[in-house]
């Protein structure tokens, strides 16, 4: 079992103007896969607050999901914050995410900077802030999450 954290970055959800649809989806999907969401928080699109939330999350779990902040808008800063904390970027995640999203989103997939990073000893994945994006991210992650965590922790290849 892998323990996960979730950081939802959204001014609208943070202010209560929009319902958080991502957290329930993550809890349900992780439970089905035998994993657990042990920490989750909703934060505004503020770089210092996002940084603090991600650092708090990596201190608690081996995998951190960040929802929101991957687009080209001036308010889309989660990708930039996480990249600034990271020791490594794992671009294959974003490449596969965009490929799998092409059918439902169309060419608009080029506007997302979805990616995966190593921050400390945790895998941190940043995806667009909607349930369908998180569903695709979890679909990609579930088959490899145990191996990814082992590799990040320096365990030998099998």
C-alpha positions in Angstrom: 0.0 0.0 0.0 1.2 3.5 -0.9 0.1 6.5 1.1 -0.9 9.5 -1.0 -1.4 13.2 -0.4 -3.5 15.5 -2.5 -3.1 19.3 -2.9 -5.9 21.0 -4.8 -4.9 24.4 -6.0 -7.9 26.4 -6.9 -9.0 29.9 -6.0 -12.6 29.0 -6.6 -12.6 25.9 -4.5 -10.6 27.5 -1.8 -13.1 30.4 -1.5 -16.1 28.0 -1.6 -17.4 29.2 -4.9 -17.0 25.8 -6.5 -17.3 22.3 -5.1 -14.2 20.1 -4.8 -14.9 17.3 -7.2 -11.3 15.9 -7.3 -10.8 14.8 -3.6 -13.8 12.4 -3.6 -12.6 10.8 -6.9 -9.1 10.4 -5.6 -10.3 8.8 -2.3 -12.5 6.4 -4.1 -10.0 5.4 -6.8 -7.1 4.9 -4.3 -9.3 2.8 -2.0 -10.2 0.5 -5.0 -6.5 0.1 -5.7 -5.6 -0.7 -2.1 -3.9 2.6 -1.5 -4.9 5.4 0.9 -5.3 9.2 0.8 -3.8 10.2 4.2 -3.6 14.0 3.7 -5.4 16.5 1.5 -5.7 20.2 1.4 -7.2 22.9 -0.8 -5.1 26.0 -1.3 -5.4 29.2 -3.4 -3.1 29.9 -6.4 -0.4 31.5 -4.3 3.2 30.3 -4.8 4.2 30.4 -1.2 1.1 28.6 0.0 1.4 25.9 -2.7 5.1 25.4 -1.8 4.3 25.1 1.8 1.4 22.6 1.1 3.6 20.4 -1.2 6.5 20.4 1.4 4.0 19.4 4.1 2.6 16.7 1.9 6.0 15.2 1.0 6.8 15.0 4.7 3.7 12.8 5.2 3.6 10.5 2.1 5.5 9.0 -0.8 3.2 10.3 -3.5 1.7 13.7 -3.8 -1.0 14.6 -6.3 -1.3 18.3 -7.2 -4.5 19.2 -9.0 -4.6 22.5 -10.9 -2.1 25.0 -12.1 -0.7 23.4 -15.2 -2.0 25.7 -18.0 -0.7 28.9 -19.5 -2.8 31.3 -17.5 -0.9 33.7 -15.2 -2.8 32.0 -12.2 -1.5 28.5 -13.3 1.6 28.3 -11.1 1.6 24.8 -9.5 3.8 23.3 -12.2 6.3 26.1 -11.7 6.3 25.8 -7.9 6.8 22.1 -8.0 9.5 22.2 -10.7 11.4 24.7 -8.5 11.3 22.2 -5.6 12.2 19.1 -7.7 15.5 17.3 -8.1 14.3 15.5 -11.2 11.5 15.7 -13.7 9.9 12.6 -15.2 8.7 13.8 -18.5 7.2 10.5 -19.6 4.3 11.0 -17.3 3.3 14.3 -19.0 3.9 12.9 -22.5 1.6 9.9 -21.8 -1.0 12.1 -20.0 -1.3 14.4 -23.0 -1.5 11.4 -25.4 -4.3 9.7 -23.3 -6.1 13.1 -23.1 -6.0 13.8 -26.8 -9.2 11.9 -27.6 -11.3 13.7 -25.0 -9.7 17.1 -25.0 -8.4 17.4 -28.6 -5.5 19.6 -29.5 -6.1 21.6 -26.4 -3.8 19.1 -24.6 -0.8 21.1 -25.8 -1.9 23.7 -23.2 -1.2 21.5 -20.2 2.2 21.2 -18.5 1.1 18.1 -16.6 4.2 16.3 -15.3 5.8 14.2 -12.6 8.7 15.1 -10.4 10.9 13.8 -7.6 10.8 16.2 -4.7 12.8 14.9 -1.7 11.9 11.2 -1.5 8.5 11.6 -3.0 6.9 11.4 -6.4 4.9 14.6 -7.0 2.5 14.6 -10.0 0.9 17.9 -11.2 -2.2 17.6 -13.4 -5.0 19.9 -14.6 -7.6 20.8 -12.0 -10.5 18.7 -13.1 -11.8 15.2 -12.2 -11.3 13.7 -15.7 -7.6 14.8 -15.7 -7.1 13.3 -12.3 -8.8 10.1 -13.5 -6.3 9.8 -16.4 -3.4 10.6 -14.1 -4.4 7.8 -11.7 -4.9 5.4 -14.6 -1.3 6.1 -15.6 0.1 5.9 -12.1 -1.5 2.9 -10.6 0.4 0.2 -12.6 3.8 1.8 -11.8 3.4 3.6 -8.5 4.9 0.9 -6.3 7.9 0.6 -8.5 8.3 4.4 -8.8 8.3 4.8 -5.0 10.9 1.9 -4.7 13.1 3.6 -7.3 12.9 7.0 -5.7 13.9 5.4 -2.3 16.9 3.9 -4.0 15.8 0.3 -3.9 17.5 -2.0 -6.6 15.8 -2.8 -9.9 14.0 -6.1 -9.9 
